[in-house]
Amino acid sequence: MLQINLIRDRKIAKVAAPKGAAGGGFQLRLPQIPGLHLGLVLSTAALLIVLVVVIVLFTTQKAQIGQLQGKITQYNEELAKLAGPKRMVDEFLAKQADLNTKLSEINSIDKGRYKLVQLMDGLSQSLVDNVWLTSFNEDGSTLKIDCLTFSNLIVADFMMKMKATGYFTSVELSQTEKTTVEGREVVKFSLTCGINPNPPDSLTTNQAATAGRAQQ
């Protein structure tokens, strides 16, 4: 029998599979756009994102700055309204401080006046007959007096009475001498003593104040 083969002998070339395809894995192939570089696209997209973020932040901060400026303006207006009352309060405090200073000075004067009245009261209680007070000098907590009398016995009696009043402490005879006054021989003497900071209440405050006004 005669057989005719109408199909020419052709070699079928096997197309080599792409590397990595043998394992059967999935591959994503990005579309290739002629004339466009992928890195440039990604850089442009990143730049746009950064630009959008900067614009959002700038807008937000600008809004916050506007709010803060509005609050500052409001506070300044409130401070301007309070400036008048604040000035009145400052003036009142200044006047009050000045008044307190004057009251303190007056109290100090009154206290010194009452102290002097008490000392004079103590001396008046201490004086004996034939003793004359010629000078009186008070220096804080110390008192010095000069007197005239006729004998040393009277001087001793006067010193004892000063101690007994409770107004004076450490009464000492600092000087004594004989002298002549109007042709008569007398004893001139000086006494120094401490002042008791807590004297007896022989004078009440009202009595001391009355005595102080009487001295004026």
DAUR-V352162 format. One record per pair of residues at least 12 apart in sequence whose ideal C-beta (glycine too) atoms are under 6 Angstrom apart, sorted by the first residue. I is the first residue (numbers start at 1). J is the second residue. D is the distance in Angstrom with one decimal. If there is no record, write none. Layout:
# DAUR-V352162
I&J&D / I&J&D
This chain:
# DAUR-V352162
113&212&4.4 / 114&208&4.3 / 117&208&4.8 / 117&211&4.6 / 117&212&5.4 / 118&199&5.6 / 121&203&5.6 / 122&165&4.6 / 122&167&3.1 / 125&165&4.9 / 126&161&4.3 / 126&162&4.2 / 126&165&5.6 / 128&157&5.3 / 128&158&5.3 / 130&149&5.6 / 130&150&5.4 / 130&154&5.7 / 131&147&5.6 / 131&149&4.8 / 131&158&5.3 / 132&148&4.6 / 133&147&5.5 / 134&146&4.7 / 134&148&6.0 / 141&194&5.9 / 141&195&5.2 / 143&193&5.3 / 143&195&5.6 / 144&192&5.0 / 145&191&5.3 / 146&190&5.1 / 147&189&5.8 / 148&186&5.1 / 148&188&5.7 / 149&187&5.2 / 155&189&5.4 / 159&171&5.0 / 166&199&6.0 / 166&200&4.5 / 167&196&5.6 / 167&199&4.8 / 168&193&4.3 / 169&194&4.0 / 169&196&5.6 / 170&193&5.8 / 170&194&4.8 / 171&193&4.2 / 172&192&5.5 / 174&190&4.8 / 174&192&4.9 / 175&190&4.1 / 176&189&4.2
